[in-house]
Amino acid sequence: MTNAPRWLSTAEAAKRLGITPRTLYRFIDGGQLPAYRFGRVIRLQENEVDSFIQTCRIEPGTLEHLYPEAVVADAD
């Protein structure tokens, strides 16, 4: 017996991600986050939302472009 997927509404998914529904729709439309249409209702699988969260994880040392003056000042 397989575990049935847990479905999230767009409001639940947006809340879980801490983003607005508009941003959620941009991720869906851009192909970054899979979603499913059942009639007029859009649903997302909880495990796919969790996977998306993991793909957004920031690796250490990748944000230097956001604070270049601090990096230069530290080098002095």
N, CA, C and O of each residue as an XYZ file, in Angstrom:
304
protein
N       0.830     -1.173      0.000
C       0.000      0.000      0.000
C       0.879      1.243      0.000
O       1.793      1.356      0.817
N       0.614      2.165     -0.899
C       1.410      3.376     -0.989
C       0.744      4.495     -0.204
O      -0.474      4.525     -0.029
N       1.566      5.397      0.255
C       1.035      6.558      0.962
C       0.487      7.550     -0.057
O       1.180      7.930     -1.001
N      -0.732      7.956      0.134
C      -1.337      8.952     -0.742
C      -0.664     10.299     -0.486
O      -0.341     10.616      0.659
N      -0.449     11.100     -1.538
C       0.173     12.412     -1.323
C      -0.731     13.320     -0.496
O      -1.957     13.235     -0.569
N      -0.108     14.178      0.281
C      -0.870     15.179      1.026
C      -0.907     16.420      0.161
O       0.133     16.952     -0.229
N      -2.118     16.879     -0.137
C      -2.305     18.017     -1.021
C      -2.448     19.302     -0.222
O      -3.089     19.324      0.829
N      -1.846     20.374     -0.729
C      -1.941     21.694     -0.121
C      -2.667     22.627     -1.080
O      -2.478     22.553     -2.294
N      -3.490     23.496     -0.533
C      -4.075     24.561     -1.350
C      -2.976     25.579     -1.637
O      -1.911     25.541     -1.021
N      -3.235     26.478     -2.564
C      -2.238     27.509     -2.845
C      -2.024     28.398     -1.618
O      -0.904     28.839     -1.363
N      -3.079     28.661     -0.863
C      -2.941     29.479      0.350
C      -2.068     28.764      1.379
O      -1.216     29.383      2.015
N      -2.285     27.451      1.540
C      -1.475     26.683      2.492
C      -0.017     26.622      2.044
O       0.892     26.766      2.862
N       0.206     26.411      0.758
C       1.575     26.333      0.238
C       2.285     27.670      0.389
O       3.447     27.712      0.792
N       1.597     28.762      0.068
C       2.203     30.093      0.208
C       2.558     30.365      1.665
O       3.629     30.896      1.959
N       1.666     30.004      2.567
C       1.926     30.203      3.997
C       3.114     29.358      4.448
O       3.964     29.830      5.203
N       3.172     28.114      3.989
C       4.276     27.217      4.353
C       5.611     27.779      3.881
O       6.629     27.641      4.559
N       5.598     28.425      2.690
C       6.815     28.995      2.128
C       7.104     30.399      2.661
O       8.212     30.911      2.499
N       6.109     31.020      3.297
C       6.291     32.371      3.807
C       6.314     33.411      2.697
O       7.016     34.417      2.796
N       5.545     33.168      1.640
C       5.492     34.074      0.497
C       4.041     34.427      0.194
O       3.122     33.824      0.749
N       3.840     35.392     -0.677
C       2.487     35.755     -1.077
C       1.982     34.771     -2.127
O       2.782     34.138     -2.816
N       0.675     34.637     -2.253
C       0.137     33.783     -3.326
C       0.621     34.217     -4.707
O       0.845     33.374     -5.576
N       0.784     35.509     -4.916
C       1.277     35.989     -6.212
C       2.668     35.438     -6.517
O       2.932     35.008     -7.640
N       3.552     35.448     -5.532
C       4.891     34.890     -5.713
C       4.813     33.385     -5.959
O       5.552     32.851     -6.786
N       3.929     32.710     -5.253
C       3.726     31.272     -5.461
C       3.327     31.003     -6.912
O       3.872     30.103     -7.552
N       2.382     31.778     -7.425
C       1.953     31.590     -8.817
C       3.099     31.846     -9.794
O       3.179     31.185    -10.829
N       3.989     32.797     -9.484
C       5.156     33.032    -10.343
C       6.073     31.817    -10.351
O       6.584     31.433    -11.403
N       6.288     31.208     -9.187
C       7.110     29.991     -9.128
C       6.469     28.861     -9.928
O       7.155     28.135    -10.647
N       5.164     28.718     -9.801
C       4.444     27.667    -10.536
C       4.526     27.939    -12.036
O       4.871     27.045    -12.809
N       4.215     29.159    -12.451
C       4.205     29.511    -13.871
C       5.597     29.427    -14.480
O       5.739     29.132    -15.667
N       6.620     29.682    -13.680
C       7.997     29.607    -14.158
C       8.556     28.197    -14.179
O       9.691     27.986    -14.606
N       7.768     27.222    -13.721
C       8.213     25.836    -13.731
C       9.122     25.459    -12.581
O       9.689     24.366    -12.575
N       9.274     26.344    -11.604
C      10.137     26.049    -10.465
C       9.448     25.179     -9.418
O      10.106     24.484     -8.644
N       8.127     25.224     -9.403
C       7.355     24.504     -8.396
C       6.195     23.794     -9.083
O       5.336     24.450     -9.673
N       6.155     22.462     -9.017
C       5.066     21.745     -9.675
C       3.733     21.954     -8.973
O       3.666     22.000     -7.744
N       2.683     22.078     -9.756
C       1.331     22.223     -9.231
C       0.380     21.481    -10.155
O       0.731     21.148    -11.287
N      -0.813     21.227     -9.671
C      -1.791     20.413    -10.390
C      -3.136     21.118    -10.373
O      -3.559     21.657     -9.350
N      -3.803     21.107    -11.521
C      -5.121     21.722    -11.618
C      -6.168     20.615    -11.661
O      -6.127     19.723    -12.507
N      -7.097     20.700    -10.730
C      -8.236     19.783    -10.677
C      -9.481     20.638    -10.889
O     -10.014     21.214     -9.941
N      -9.943     20.717    -12.137
C     -11.042     21.628    -12.438
C     -10.549     23.053    -12.294
O      -9.608     23.464    -12.972
N     -11.185     23.804    -11.411
C     -10.782     25.193    -11.182
C      -9.834     25.345     -9.996
O      -9.427     26.459     -9.668
N      -9.484     24.240     -9.358
C      -8.684     24.275     -8.132
C      -7.239     23.896     -8.433
O      -6.984     22.934     -9.158
N      -6.310     24.639     -7.887
C      -4.883     24.323     -8.014
C      -4.404     23.762     -6.682
O      -4.668     24.334     -5.625
N      -3.702     22.642     -6.745
C      -3.163     21.998     -5.541
C      -1.683     21.681     -5.749
O      -1.215     21.514     -6.875
N      -0.971     21.605     -4.647
C       0.443     21.255     -4.657
C       0.659     20.091     -3.704
O      -0.004     19.990     -2.672
N       1.589     19.215     -4.053
C       1.912     18.103     -3.165
C       2.876     18.599     -2.091
O       3.865     19.273     -2.380
N       2.565     18.254     -0.862
C       3.370     18.716      0.270
C       4.840     18.324      0.107
O       5.727     19.136      0.372
N       5.106     17.093     -0.326
C       6.500     16.644     -0.458
C       7.240     17.419     -1.551
O       8.450     17.620     -1.448
N       6.523     17.860     -2.605
C       7.162     18.650     -3.654
C       7.439     20.076     -3.170
O       8.436     20.679     -3.568
N       6.578     20.610     -2.329
C       6.834     21.920     -1.726
C       8.061     21.823     -0.821
O       8.913     22.711     -0.833
N       8.152     20.754     -0.043
C       9.311     20.561      0.832
C      10.601     20.401      0.015
O      11.648     20.920      0.402
N      10.525     19.692     -1.097
C      11.694     19.543     -1.982
C      12.107     20.893     -2.552
O      13.296     21.199     -2.642
N      11.120     21.700     -2.937
C      11.399     23.040     -3.452
C      12.123     23.872     -2.397
O      13.066     24.598     -2.712
N      11.683     23.766     -1.153
C      12.337     24.496     -0.068
C      13.811     24.115      0.000
O      14.672     24.983      0.149
N      14.104     22.829     -0.107
C      15.497     22.380     -0.045
C      16.323     22.893     -1.216
O      17.509     23.178     -1.049
N      15.719     23.018     -2.405
C      16.467     23.525     -3.562
C      16.796     25.003     -3.407
O      17.694     25.511     -4.080
N      16.081     25.695     -2.532
C      16.312     27.126     -2.312
C      17.337     27.393     -1.219
O      17.630     28.547     -0.905
N      17.876     26.338     -0.644
C      18.832     26.501      0.447
C      20.066     27.266     -0.043
O      20.594     26.981     -1.118
N      20.508     28.215      0.736
C      21.664     29.033      0.386
C      22.928     28.347      0.879
O      23.051     27.996      2.053
N      23.861     28.164     -0.044
C      25.150     27.572      0.317
C      26.054     28.658      0.915
O      26.066     29.786      0.422
N      26.801     28.335      1.958
C      27.703     29.323      2.546
C      28.682     29.860      1.500
O      29.177     29.118      0.652
N      28.946     31.157      1.580
C      29.906     31.791      0.677
C      29.324     32.225     -0.657
O      30.072     32.659     -1.533
N      28.004     32.123     -0.841
C      27.409     32.483     -2.128
C      26.724     33.843     -2.108
O      26.131     34.235     -3.113
N      26.784     34.569     -1.011
C      26.090     35.850     -0.916
C      27.034     37.050     -0.904
O      26.606     38.166     -0.610
N      28.302     36.837     -1.218
C      29.266     37.932     -1.162
C      28.877     39.090     -2.068
O      29.210     40.239     -1.779
N      28.179     38.806     -3.154
C      27.770     39.862     -4.069
C      26.777     40.830     -3.420
O      26.555     41.924     -3.939
N      26.183     40.441     -2.302
C      25.210     41.297     -1.627
C      25.864     42.283     -0.667
O      25.231     43.245     -0.232
N      27.132     42.042     -0.338
C      27.813     42.946      0.592
C      29.267     43.156      0.170
O      30.177     42.930      0.968
N      29.500     43.588     -1.083
C      30.889     43.705     -1.585
C      31.738     44.702     -0.798
O      32.934     44.477     -0.616
N      31.131     45.815     -0.321
C      31.952     46.761      0.412
C      32.447     46.198      1.732
O      33.552     46.532      2.161
N      31.672     45.366      2.380
C      32.097     44.755      3.643
C      33.256     43.795      3.398
O      34.180     43.731      4.210
N      33.225     43.053      2.303
C      34.290     42.117      1.989
C      35.578     42.872      1.702
O      36.646     42.466      2.161
N      35.494     43.977      0.942
C      36.662     44.789      0.633
C      37.208     45.427      1.910
O      38.423     45.458      2.107
N      36.339     45.932      2.776
C      36.768     46.569      4.022
C      37.450     45.562      4.937
O      38.403     45.909      5.636
N      36.974     44.314      4.943
C      37.585     43.290      5.776
C      38.966     42.918      5.285
O      39.798     42.475      6.076
N      39.234     43.087      3.996
C      40.510     42.710      3.412
C      41.615     43.683      3.801
O      42.792     43.325      3.761
N      41.257     44.906      4.176
C      42.266     45.926      4.547
C      42.937     45.647      5.844
O      43.798     46.417      6.271
